[in-house]
């Protein structure tokens, strides 16, 4: 299938209306190193699916071996589609949906296990983008760029957020330049301005990390407005990372020339688990129809950040879902969900 022209298709922002949400069901793999951790992950994924289902339809891909268990645990009202899987991070293994001219298309990025990490398996997950596109009835647009959905965030008006340690990762796209990445991203998403951040949060470079996904760091919540993770503790390695991120964002302009307004989301008070720094982030939220599903951490900052989202989205219901188990496996609520935008009239 030929690539979509930038003028023909674009990626709607996450706050635009959805047809449904796509997820993937955890099964045995290196991410979940025991039966207990797998059971905990399945319970956490199910909690997110049920929270989203309050606002819109949800389809969960599950391997044939896991499908019956997934249906029992997810409960009624959530569709399960059988498809062989390696892992369960639908934001990254699934497609990025784009729309144009009354048509739905799906950008099927090349996936290689977050830069061919030594623990990762991706032989099955590399085919999930095309499979979801087919199930959704979308045109599949294959891209040679190694990229994941967690590595991009758009405003729907031509601007995309990227991080250099993801799209320029030698394990993903050796030899690619900023210009080449931008050309491919703009071609696929219908964007025309990229705001590059140098890196992600520190813990995201550890085991099971993504090497800097932007959806832990910063996200558009409306055109010209970005929420950004900030770490108030000067002893935490993310303190300076976040200061630099906020400074860069406030100095940036979007595709329409607006100076970016930054709304700071302070990190939870818990800064480490088992002696290691954590990247618990409220930026990693998910917007669904009339709802916001927000990562919770059993921390006093949960309600503080929920209040910020209530002010940002006064017409949406904000739901906190405990995301500590998901973060222990390498991601958050945004990382396990993928929106399918509603088609509007041509």
C-alpha positions as CSV (number, residue, x, y, z in Angstrom):
1,X,0.0,0.0,0.0
2,X,1.5,3.4,-0.9
3,X,2.3,5.9,1.8
4,X,-0.4,8.4,2.6
5,X,0.3,11.9,1.4
6,X,0.7,14.4,4.3
7,X,-2.3,16.4,2.9
8,X,-4.5,13.3,2.7
9,X,-4.2,11.7,6.1
10,X,-3.4,13.0,9.6
11,X,-3.3,11.6,13.1
12,X,-6.1,13.2,15.2
13,X,-5.2,14.2,18.7
14,X,-6.0,11.8,21.5
15,X,-8.8,14.0,22.7
16,X,-10.7,13.7,19.4
17,X,-13.7,11.2,19.5
18,X,-12.8,7.5,19.4
19,X,-14.5,4.5,17.8
20,X,-12.8,2.2,20.3
21,X,-9.7,1.4,22.3
22,X,-7.4,-1.5,21.5
23,X,-5.4,-3.4,24.1
24,X,-3.3,-6.6,24.3
25,X,-3.6,-9.3,27.0
26,X,-0.4,-10.2,28.9
27,X,0.8,-13.8,28.5
28,X,3.9,-15.6,29.7
29,X,7.0,-13.8,28.4
30,X,10.3,-12.3,29.8
31,X,8.5,-9.1,31.0
32,X,6.6,-11.2,33.6
33,X,9.1,-13.4,35.2
34,X,6.8,-15.5,37.5
35,X,3.2,-16.7,37.6
36,X,2.6,-14.2,40.4
37,X,3.8,-11.2,38.3
38,X,1.8,-12.4,35.3
39,X,-1.3,-12.7,37.4
40,X,-0.7,-9.2,38.9
41,X,-0.2,-7.8,35.4
42,X,-3.4,-9.4,34.0
43,X,-5.4,-8.0,36.9
44,X,-3.9,-4.5,36.2
45,X,-4.5,-4.7,32.5
46,X,-8.1,-5.8,33.2
47,X,-8.7,-2.8,35.6
48,X,-7.6,-0.4,32.8
49,X,-9.8,-2.1,30.2
50,X,-12.8,-1.9,32.5
51,X,-12.1,1.8,33.3
52,X,-11.9,2.6,29.6
53,X,-15.0,0.6,28.8
54,X,-17.1,3.0,30.9
55,X,-16.6,5.5,28.1
56,X,-16.1,3.6,24.9
57,X,-15.8,0.1,23.3
58,X,-12.7,-1.9,24.0
59,X,-11.1,-4.7,22.0
60,X,-8.4,-6.8,23.6
61,X,-6.1,-9.0,21.5
62,X,-5.2,-12.3,23.3
63,X,-3.2,-15.3,22.3
64,X,-5.3,-18.4,21.6
65,X,-3.9,-20.0,24.8
66,X,-4.9,-16.9,26.9
67,X,-8.2,-16.0,25.3
68,X,-10.6,-17.9,27.5
69,X,-8.9,-16.6,30.6
70,X,-8.9,-13.1,29.3
71,X,-12.6,-13.2,28.7
72,X,-13.3,-14.4,32.2
73,X,-11.1,-11.8,33.8
74,X,-12.2,-8.9,31.7
75,X,-15.9,-9.7,32.1
76,X,-18.8,-8.8,30.0
77,X,-18.8,-6.0,27.5
78,X,-15.2,-6.2,26.4
79,X,-14.4,-7.9,23.1
80,X,-11.5,-10.4,22.9
81,X,-9.9,-11.1,19.5
82,X,-7.5,-14.0,19.2
83,X,-4.1,-13.3,17.8
84,X,-0.6,-14.7,18.7
85,X,1.4,-12.2,20.8
86,X,4.8,-11.8,22.3
87,X,4.0,-9.0,24.8
88,X,1.2,-6.7,25.8
89,X,2.1,-3.1,25.0
90,X,-0.5,-2.2,22.4
91,X,0.6,1.5,22.2
92,X,3.9,0.2,20.8
93,X,3.2,-3.0,18.9
94,X,-0.1,-1.8,17.4
95,X,-0.7,0.7,14.6
96,X,-1.1,4.4,14.7
97,X,-4.4,5.3,13.2
98,X,-4.8,8.3,10.8
99,X,-7.8,9.7,9.0
100,X,-8.5,11.6,5.9
101,X,-11.2,12.1,3.4
102,X,-13.7,10.0,5.4
103,X,-11.2,7.1,5.4
104,X,-9.4,5.3,8.2
105,X,-5.8,4.2,7.8
106,X,-3.3,2.7,10.1
107,X,0.5,3.4,10.1
108,X,2.2,0.1,10.6
109,X,5.6,1.1,12.0
110,X,8.5,-1.3,12.0
111,X,8.8,-2.9,15.4
112,X,12.0,-4.6,16.7
113,X,11.5,-4.9,20.5
114,X,12.3,-1.3,21.5
115,X,15.7,-1.3,19.7
116,X,16.4,-5.1,19.6
117,X,16.8,-5.3,23.4
118,X,18.3,-8.6,24.4
119,X,15.4,-9.7,26.5
120,X,12.7,-8.8,24.0
121,X,10.8,-11.1,21.6
122,X,9.0,-9.5,18.7
123,X,8.5,-12.1,15.9
124,X,4.8,-12.1,16.6
125,X,4.3,-8.6,17.8
126,X,5.9,-7.2,14.6
127,X,2.7,-8.4,12.8
128,X,0.2,-6.9,15.3
129,X,0.0,-3.5,13.5
130,X,-1.2,-5.1,10.3
131,X,-3.5,-7.4,12.2
132,X,-5.2,-4.6,14.1
133,X,-5.5,-2.6,10.9
134,X,-7.3,-5.5,9.3
135,X,-9.7,-6.0,12.2
136,X,-10.5,-2.3,12.3
137,X,-11.1,-2.2,8.5
138,X,-8.3,0.3,8.0
139,X,-5.9,0.7,5.1
140,X,-2.5,-0.4,6.3
141,X,0.4,2.0,5.5
142,X,3.7,0.2,6.1
143,X,6.6,2.3,7.3
144,X,10.3,1.4,7.3
145,X,10.9,3.7,10.4
146,X,11.4,1.7,13.6
147,X,9.1,3.5,15.9
148,X,6.5,2.9,18.6
149,X,3.3,4.7,19.5
150,X,4.7,5.7,22.9
151,X,7.5,7.6,21.1
152,X,5.2,10.2,19.5
153,X,2.5,12.7,20.6
154,X,0.6,15.0,18.4
155,X,-1.6,18.1,18.8
156,X,-3.7,17.4,15.7
157,X,-2.7,20.7,14.2
158,X,0.6,19.7,12.7
159,X,3.0,19.3,15.7
160,X,4.6,16.2,17.0
161,X,6.8,15.5,20.1
162,X,9.8,13.2,19.7
163,X,12.8,12.1,21.7
164,X,16.3,11.7,20.2
165,X,17.1,8.5,22.1
166,X,14.1,6.8,20.5
167,X,13.8,7.6,16.8
168,X,17.6,8.2,16.5
169,X,18.5,5.1,18.6
170,X,21.2,3.1,16.7
171,X,19.3,0.0,17.8
172,X,16.2,1.2,16.0
173,X,17.2,3.4,13.0
174,X,21.0,3.3,12.5
175,X,22.2,6.1,10.3
176,X,19.0,8.0,10.3
177,X,19.2,11.8,10.8
178,X,16.8,14.2,12.3
179,X,15.8,15.3,8.8
180,X,15.1,11.8,7.6
181,X,13.1,10.9,10.7
182,X,11.0,14.1,10.4
183,X,10.3,13.5,6.7
184,X,8.9,10.0,7.4
185,X,7.0,11.1,10.5
186,X,5.4,14.1,8.7
187,X,4.6,11.9,5.7
188,X,2.8,9.3,7.8
189,X,1.1,11.5,10.4
190,X,0.3,14.6,8.4
191,X,2.4,16.8,10.8
192,X,4.9,19.5,9.7
193,X,6.7,20.6,12.9
194,X,8.7,18.3,15.2
195,X,9.7,19.3,18.7
196,X,12.6,17.2,19.7
197,X,13.5,16.4,23.3
198,X,16.9,15.0,24.0
199,X,15.9,12.1,26.2
200,X,13.3,10.4,28.4
201,X,13.2,9.6,32.2
202,X,16.1,7.9,33.8
203,X,14.4,4.6,34.8
204,X,13.2,4.2,31.2
205,X,16.8,3.3,30.3
206,X,16.9,0.3,32.7
207,X,15.7,-3.3,32.2
208,X,12.4,-3.4,30.2
209,X,12.7,0.4,29.5
210,X,11.9,1.9,26.1
211,X,15.0,4.2,26.0
212,X,13.1,7.4,26.3
213,X,9.5,7.3,25.2
214,X,8.0,10.8,25.1
215,X,4.7,9.7,26.7
216,X,6.3,9.5,30.1
217,X,7.8,13.0,29.7
218,X,5.3,15.3,27.9
219,X,2.0,15.2,26.1
220,X,-0.3,17.6,24.3
221,X,-3.6,18.1,26.1
222,X,-4.9,20.7,23.6
223,X,-3.2,22.7,20.8
224,X,-0.5,24.8,22.3
225,X,-0.7,23.2,25.7
226,X,1.6,20.4,27.0
227,X,1.6,18.6,30.3
228,X,5.1,17.8,31.5
229,X,6.5,15.5,34.2
230,X,8.5,17.3,36.9
231,X,10.5,15.7,39.6
232,X,10.8,18.1,42.7
233,X,13.4,16.0,44.5
234,X,16.8,17.4,43.6
235,X,18.4,14.1,44.6
236,X,16.5,12.2,42.0
237,X,18.2,11.9,38.6
238,X,15.1,13.1,36.8
239,X,15.2,16.4,38.6
240,X,17.6,18.0,36.1
241,X,16.2,16.0,33.2
242,X,12.7,17.5,33.8
243,X,14.0,21.0,34.3
244,X,15.7,20.8,30.9
245,X,12.6,19.3,29.3
246,X,10.3,22.1,30.6
247,X,12.8,24.8,29.6
248,X,13.0,23.4,26.0
249,X,9.2,23.1,25.7
250,X,8.7,26.7,26.9
251,X,11.2,27.9,24.3
252,X,9.5,26.0,21.5
253,X,6.7,27.0,19.1
254,X,4.2,24.7,17.5
255,X,3.3,24.3,13.8
256,X,1.1,27.4,14.0
257,X,3.8,29.5,15.6
258,X,2.3,29.4,19.1
259,X,4.6,29.4,22.1
260,X,4.0,26.2,24.0
261,X,2.3,26.6,27.4
262,X,3.5,24.0,29.9
263,X,1.4,22.6,32.7
264,X,3.7,20.9,35.2
265,X,2.6,17.5,36.7
266,X,4.7,16.8,39.9
267,X,5.9,13.3,40.3
268,X,4.7,11.1,43.2
269,X,6.5,11.5,46.5
270,X,7.8,7.9,46.2
271,X,11.1,8.3,44.3
272,X,12.5,4.8,44.4
273,X,11.5,1.1,44.8
274,X,13.9,-1.5,46.1
275,X,16.7,1.1,45.9
276,X,16.2,2.0,42.3
277,X,14.7,5.3,41.0
278,X,11.2,5.0,39.5
279,X,9.7,6.8,36.5
280,X,6.2,7.0,37.8
281,X,4.5,9.6,35.7
282,X,1.1,11.2,35.5
283,X,1.8,12.3,32.0
284,X,1.2,8.7,30.9
285,X,-2.6,9.1,31.0
286,X,-5.2,8.0,28.5
287,X,-7.9,10.1,27.1
288,X,-11.1,8.4,26.0
289,X,-14.6,9.6,25.1
290,X,-15.7,11.9,28.0
291,X,-13.1,10.3,30.2
292,X,-9.5,10.5,31.5
293,X,-7.9,7.3,32.8
294,X,-5.1,8.5,35.0
295,X,-2.2,6.5,36.5
296,X,-2.5,6.2,40.3
297,X,0.3,5.2,42.6
298,X,-1.2,5.1,46.1
299,X,0.5,8.4,46.7
300,X,-0.8,11.8,48.0
301,X,0.1,13.4,44.7
302,X,-2.5,11.2,42.9
303,X,-5.4,13.5,43.9
304,X,-3.3,16.6,43.3
305,X,-2.7,15.6,39.7
306,X,-6.2,14.4,39.2
307,X,-7.3,17.9,40.2
308,X,-5.1,19.3,37.4
309,X,-6.7,17.0,34.9
310,X,-10.1,17.9,36.1
311,X,-9.3,21.6,35.4
312,X,-7.8,20.8,32.0
313,X,-10.8,18.6,31.0
314,X,-13.8,19.9,32.9
315,X,-16.2,18.0,30.7
316,X,-14.5,14.6,31.3
317,X,-14.6,12.2,34.2
318,X,-11.2,11.6,35.7
319,X,-10.6,8.0,36.9
320,X,-7.5,7.0,38.8
321,X,-6.3,3.4,38.3
322,X,-3.4,1.9,40.2
323,X,-0.6,1.7,37.7
324,X,2.3,0.5,39.9
325,X,2.2,-3.1,38.5
326,X,2.2,-1.7,35.0
327,X,5.2,0.5,35.6
328,X,7.0,-2.4,37.3
329,X,6.8,-4.1,33.9
330,X,8.1,-1.1,32.0
331,X,5.2,1.2,31.1
332,X,2.0,2.8,32.1
333,X,-1.7,3.2,31.2
334,X,-1.0,5.1,27.9
335,X,1.5,2.4,26.9
336,X,-1.1,-0.4,27.0
337,X,-3.9,1.4,25.1
338,X,-4.3,2.6,21.6
339,X,-7.1,4.8,20.3
340,X,-9.0,4.3,17.0
341,X,-10.3,7.7,16.0
342,X,-13.9,8.1,14.8
343,X,-14.2,8.9,11.2
344,X,-15.7,12.3,10.5
345,X,-17.4,13.3,7.2
346,X,-15.1,14.0,4.3
